[in-house]
Amino acid sequence: MKVSDILRVKGNTLFTVTPNQPLAEAVAVMAEHDIGSLVVMEHGDLVGMLTFREVIQAVVRNQGSIGAMTVRGVMDDHPLTCTPGTEMDEVRRMMLERHARYMPVMSARTLMGVISFYDVAKAVVDSQDFENRMLKAYIRDWPAEAGSDEAASRT
């Protein structure tokens, strides 16, 4: 399974902010849309990622206030990224190593979407469920072996 499979199911709604936007505006967008991350774009390029983790850390550093902070002062300016062709096993490994909950998906310099750790976990569970259903159907339709009636009557 590849990242493109998740994006196909997930859809293509993206929420972005610019680095110079007030952090309060970005947090309002996150709350309004019930999302945990925003991609930070500047002049059409990915320059960072803002997640609830960076927001909480910034609020704590600022004694509980967002104040006049901007997205640039809080964002992760070296976010982990992947491509639509990245295999799911590689994405899981990358996310676990960096403790990343969100990952922008890039095709060259074009933002294709964002996948979350939830999206990855759901894809794995769905894939396992499908495989389990296929195995159960296969077992249920298992062809009887020749002579199995005779062997069963002898026992």
C-alpha positions as MATLAB code, in Angstrom:
seq = 'MKVSDILRVKGNTLFTVTPNQPLAEAVAVMAEHDIGSLVVMEHGDLVGMLTFREVIQAVVRNQGSIGAMTVRGVMDDHPLTCTPGTEMDEVRRMMLERHARYMPVMSARTLMGVISFYDVAKAVVDSQDFENRMLKAYIRDWPAEAGSDEAASRT';
ca = [
       0.000    0.000    0.000;
       1.224    3.470   -0.892;
       0.519    6.988    0.355;
      -1.462    7.662   -2.836;
      -3.972    4.989   -1.710;
      -4.631    6.923    1.507;
      -4.960   10.242   -0.316;
      -7.441    8.732   -2.771;
      -9.721    7.655    0.098;
      -9.127   10.712    2.269;
      -9.882   13.378   -0.308;
      -7.957   16.507   -1.137;
      -9.092   19.231    1.251;
      -6.026   21.146    2.428;
      -5.687   23.888    4.997;
      -2.660   26.149    4.794;
      -1.329   29.278    6.459;
       1.511   31.650    5.728;
       4.453   32.078    8.090;
       3.596   35.724    8.810;
       0.010   35.053    9.886;
      -0.782   35.608   13.543;
      -0.722   32.342   15.470;
      -4.158   33.188   16.877;
      -5.625   33.101   13.342;
      -4.000   29.737   12.638;
      -5.322   28.275   15.887;
      -8.803   29.579   15.036;
      -8.645   27.779   11.654;
      -7.534   24.564   13.364;
     -10.387   24.809   15.882;
     -13.013   25.752   13.279;
     -12.172   22.793   11.050;
     -11.297   20.379   13.899;
      -7.859   19.656   12.451;
      -4.551   19.042   14.185;
      -2.212   20.573   11.637;
      -1.746   23.279    9.048;
       0.760   23.292    6.231;
       2.783   26.500    6.153;
       3.241   27.761    2.592;
       5.121   30.787    1.308;
       5.208   31.806   -2.374;
       3.863   28.376   -3.323;
       6.526   26.459   -1.404;
       6.247   24.325    1.720;
       8.186   26.112    4.455;
       6.857   24.435    7.572;
       4.216   22.564    9.477;
       2.143   23.822   12.378;
       0.586   21.203   14.634;
      -1.157   21.349   17.963;
       2.142   20.177   19.519;
       3.969   23.369   18.443;
       0.997   25.508   19.509;
       0.880   23.994   23.005;
       4.651   24.336   23.446;
       4.482   27.997   22.385;
       1.592   28.762   24.735;
       3.477   27.188   27.645;
       6.647   29.184   26.784;
       4.526   32.352   26.733;
       2.936   31.728   30.166;
      -0.391   30.545   28.769;
      -0.917   33.199   26.123;
      -0.663   33.266   22.336;
      -0.097   37.003   22.369;
       1.326   38.477   19.169;
       3.198   35.340   18.069;
       3.277   34.499   14.385;
       3.184   31.088   12.753;
       6.863   31.474   11.749;
       7.998   31.690   15.363;
       6.242   28.455   16.295;
       6.190   26.184   13.227;
       8.388   23.178   12.526;
      10.523   24.550    9.702;
      11.921   21.121    8.739;
       8.834   18.912    8.533;
       9.064   15.286    7.589;
       7.597   14.726    4.114;
       6.822   11.806    1.828;
       5.679   11.297   -1.765;
       2.513    9.676   -3.115;
       4.661    6.666   -4.063;
       6.102    6.113   -0.582;
       5.232    2.680    0.811;
       3.115    2.578    3.967;
       5.735    0.607    5.914;
       8.271    3.363    5.243;
       5.791    6.064    6.324;
       5.092    4.234    9.592;
       8.808    3.897   10.280;
       9.477    7.573    9.509;
       6.569    8.802   11.651;
       7.579    6.618   14.590;
      11.252    7.671   14.440;
      10.421   11.386   14.411;
       7.308   11.171   16.611;
       5.466   12.877   13.753;
       1.680   12.836   13.796;
       1.256   14.650   10.470;
       3.203   14.438    7.239;
       2.860   16.590    4.110;
       2.789   14.613    0.877;
       4.854   16.244   -1.850;
       5.213   15.501   -5.536;
       8.342   17.398   -6.491;
       7.494   20.875   -5.086;
       3.709   20.423   -5.238;
       1.750   19.767   -2.041;
      -0.548   16.795   -2.690;
      -2.046   16.461    0.780;
      -1.334   15.681    4.404;
      -1.563   12.293    6.041;
      -1.872   11.737    9.752;
      -0.811    8.899   11.984;
      -4.559    8.169   12.280;
      -4.825    7.869    8.474;
      -1.906    5.423    8.435;
      -3.319    3.340   11.300;
      -6.764    3.254    9.670;
      -5.279    2.127    6.349;
      -3.367   -0.682    8.069;
      -6.455   -1.855    9.981;
      -8.631   -1.687    6.846;
      -6.038   -3.668    4.905;
      -5.828   -6.305    7.634;
      -9.625   -6.538    7.836;
      -9.818   -7.076    4.071;
      -7.117   -9.729    4.203;
      -8.895  -11.492    7.083;
     -12.185  -11.508    5.154;
     -10.447  -12.938    2.090;
      -8.738  -15.664    4.140;
     -12.005  -16.608    5.859;
     -13.791  -16.790    2.497;
     -10.982  -18.924    1.132;
     -11.132  -21.301    4.112;
     -14.917  -21.524    3.887;
     -14.643  -22.461    0.200;
     -11.780  -24.935    0.771;
     -12.243  -27.858   -1.627;
     -12.903  -31.214    0.010;
     -10.053  -33.681   -0.473;
     -10.730  -36.926   -2.291;
     -11.445  -39.649    0.224;
     -12.166  -37.220    3.042;
     -15.593  -38.835    3.606;
     -13.944  -42.231    4.014;
     -11.352  -40.853    6.426;
     -14.056  -39.141    8.463;
     -16.193  -42.301    8.681;
     -13.206  -44.344    9.983;
     -12.685  -42.088   12.982;
];
